[in-house]
Amino acid sequence: MLGIPRRFSHYVFGIIQSGLTSLIAAGIASYPFLAAGAFVKHWLQSWALAWVMMLPIVIFAAPVIRGLTHALTREERR
């Protein structure tokens, strides 16, 4: 593995999560281009643009979402 220090795990998570999400969304959005033979080109262009736009959103939104999730949930009682 790369051995990235754990204090940067938030950024690593954001890179992986935004990359995967935008990859899937771009593939779904590019599906109509499958018949025209332009699927791969359109998919890669769409994915690159989506990833560049989503990465900062995920990096900055994740802590807020994590805090909101913590506020909306409670520990289970046994």
N, C-alpha and C positions, 0 to 999 in steps of 0.2 A: 504494500500500500504506500501511499504518498507520505504518510506520517505528518499530516497537517496538524498543528497544535489544536487541541480541543476547544480552546477559546474562540476559534474561528468556525466552530461547527454550525453556527447560525447561518453564516455565509455559504458554507458548503451545502447545507440543507436547501437554502434558497436557490442556489444554482441548479441543483438536481431537480427540485420540485418544479421550478419554473420551466426548465428545459423539457421535462417529461410532459407537463401539462400543455405547453405550447406545441410540442411535437404531435400530440394526439389531436388537439384542436385544429391545427393546420392540416393534418391528414383528413379529418372529417370535412373541413371546409373545401379541400381540394378534390374531394371525391368526384364531383361533376366533370373534372378534367380527365378522368380515367379513360373515357371513351375516345377523347380527342388525342390521346397519346402524350399529353403534356402534364400528367399527374406529378411525376417526380420533380420536374423543374418548378412547377407551381408550388408544390408542397415544401420544397426546400427554401424557396424564396419567402413563402408565407411564414414558415417556421422561424427563419432567421429574424425576420421583422418582429414577430410575436415574442420571441425570446428576449430580444433587446428591450422591448417595451415592458415585458412582464417581470424581468429580473429585479429592477429597483422596487416595483410594487410589492413583490413577494418579500424582499429583504426588509422593507419598512413596515409592511402590514402584518407579518408573522408575529412579532411581539405583541401587537395590539390584539390580534385575534386570539393569541394564547392567553392574554390577560382577560379578555372578554369571556372566553371559554371557562377559565378558572372562576370568574365571578358568577357565571350562570350555573355552575355545577357545585356539588358538595361531596364530601367524603361519604362513602357508604357505611352504614352502621351494621354491625354484625349481630 
